[in-house]
Amino acid sequence: LKLEMPTVNLDREVTILATVPVVVQSLKSCAVTWQKLISRVLEEQLKKVPQGNGPLAEIDLWRERNATFSALTEQIKLPEVQKVLEILQEADSEFTGDLQIVFSDLKKHQMEAQDSADFLSTLKCHLKSLSTGPGAEVLSSAIPSLLNGLRLVWIMSRGYSKEERMGPFLERISWEISARARRVVDLQTLFKQDIAAAKKRITEAKNTLEHWKKCYFTTCIQVEESGSKGYWKFDVKRLFEKTDYMVLICQDLYDIFQVTEELYNIFIPELTTVSENPKAIEELRREVNIIISPLEDLSFDPFSMETARDWGFVMEEFREDVTVEIVKQIFVQNLKDPPRYKNHPPVAGAISWSRSLSQRIQRTLTRFQEEEELLASERGKEVKQMSLQVVKKMEEYEDQKYHQWRERTEHMLPLLLKETLLAVTPATEEPVTTKKSVCFTLNFSPEIPEIITETKYMEQLGLPIPEMARYVALQEDKYLRYASKLKAMLDRYHKLMEMMNEAEIKLLDQYVQELWRILKSGYKILRWKSVGIGEFILQCTQTIGKLELLVYQIHNISEDISSKLQSIESTNLFKFPHSQNGDKHPGAKEFFDNVKCEQAKEVEQLVRKYSAIPQLLIEVERRVANTNSGKSPKLTSYYAYWENRIYQVLTQLIVKNLQAFNATVLANVPLLQIEAVLSVPEVTLQPTASEIEKMTMQSIQDCVEVTKHFIRWMHGTCIECPPQRGKADEVVTFSFYSDVSQSPLITEQAALITQNVHKLLASLTEYLNQWKRYDLLWKSDRDTVLDRLAAEKPACVIFDEKLQFCVKVAQEMTQQPLIKDEQFIRLQLAPLASAVQENAKSWMMSLGKLLNELVREELFSLQDEIQVG
């Protein structure tokens, strides 16, 4: 499809060439050829139809059309073609009018073809998956993705937003899906596979057909909800009539294989051994193959709607052949545990099941009787005889089930109604209320509602009902209502008991005992045939409600007390002063004094919170005992419970703070500073190690003595014990200190802190031992040394050695680190270094003075010798 180019030279200007007749005539001839070619191509392409029934054929058509039209359109855009058009326009504008119309028509169809090809090509992958992909992929991805793509094409494309285009395309997709189903369910190979594989292939085909329809209507709703102006209103019959029919055929085929599988499964050796006629069973096993053999070689296509009548005859014949055998074997196999309809009780359900099987056999017999030829055949006689035998066994089975149920009901029902409403576990005459393991249970036998249900269904089956069973069935709503309310009441009771701890159960003993007194009649006196059950339930519910309210009130107060105790327990009793100016840390005494001062501030807050607790307990007393004395006998154990809680909290307060203090001691963060000083003749710490250890122990003791501010309550009350006079008019205050201070946890933690501080101070003392190498500077008696040197008059070399030693010491002092950080202590070495340096300089001065004196004496002596000589 190539446009023929003109042979004339077109290098000159358009206006000049338009005046040359030979050129214009040649170009007109060329343009006419173009027009004819384009018109012919347009006509041929627009007449073409897809070569196939599937959607891919339509996509291929649009792609071919787009390629053809695009090739011509691209040539029209060539410079030489455009120049020809300009020359002809300049020479004869009327001539070019028809040509422009053809070009415009080509461009319009090319844009339409490109639009359709581009949009439909986005669906090609999904269409290929639909045709050849695995079944799971088709269901989960191909069909939904394809329809979603079609929805977008409908909204966005120009050509396929019209019913006349989209409708036929959807029909092609429906044809593709039906063709896939036909390939999957190929009857030529289906019956040659094992049953499981055949059922799987049928299920795949059926699911694909159904999923196509379901996804289509889902997409219709999405199109409508998207606000698109054009809804999908395509001919549903054309889209789904054939696929719907194929679904029915697939279901029939599945049923055939299912029944065949059941027949093969039930004709097992065990059945043959118990059968009255084993040879007949063997014959029936062979006949299973005979029954399905006509389906393997059909003379028509079952998926064709034109052969629906023929397929109906085949299915009817198959069902009649297998019904009797299936029913009989179902009955034999399920005698001990028959399947039941939903909500059917065991006995009435078994009788209903047996009757339904019997009716199926009788319907088959009726059809046999309507067909005289079938009934007269050997097969017909055999089926009729077998059917009558099975029906007789079913009737015997139903009678046996009914009479067994009636005898048991007449015996058990009176006994069940004599049972008490409640049972208590563990069984005891007087359950102890403080033991949560004791609980009540609803003593309503499940046999009662089962008997009621059996009675109702037996009556529906037309069977005689025992009078007592009829009476109980009429009272069904009452019994079930009582059982439901009793269970709800017991659940509420047990939940309430679980909410209370042992202290609260003792506190509310009289209320719990009152509730027990009421509940007692439920497991001692009242029975399911008694009157007054409703009144009993009401009384229990009201009493539980009152106790619930009281428990909730007490819990609110308990939470308030617990909140205060939690605040006390989490208090920090070791607040350390922060360093000043970065490196400046407080001294040891200042550090521990500050800690003690901060503790005093915290104690005020702690005591205030502690002092508020008795008022809260008096509020509990007011609600429980209707008094506000703080010493109600009814709350004795409750006071003791909270006093024990307070002891535990105070113990934890001290333990946690001592643990935190110990962690601070071990952490490599300096919090206080001490000095290393020269206290001749020793290098020592200032304050000394023993003084620091004493401060530490005192700080620990101060922490523990915080508990002295928490005054104990008088026995059996929540009132603080007033100070008592002891020996020699000593005032004694009873606090928690005496108990808390003896706690092994606290003594152990205090010992650990003391041990760690001792190790730290020992380490620092050991560090100072390195300064002993300079101890000659202060341990030697300077006057004695100098006198000896003066007497000995040693050589200058001796003086030089000693002076060099002093110079070296003085120089080393300028290079020594002046800070030693270890754990929580910063050791200041500047005072020690300064003292050592001063000693070295003093020795230098003294040695220099002595040397000067000795040299002067030598000089004067030499002068005298010179003068004498």
Summary of the structure (lengths in Angstrom):
residues: 869
radius of gyration: 55.5
end to end distance: 145.4
largest distance: 182.4
contacts: 2536
relative contact order: 0.03
helix: 75%
strand: 5%
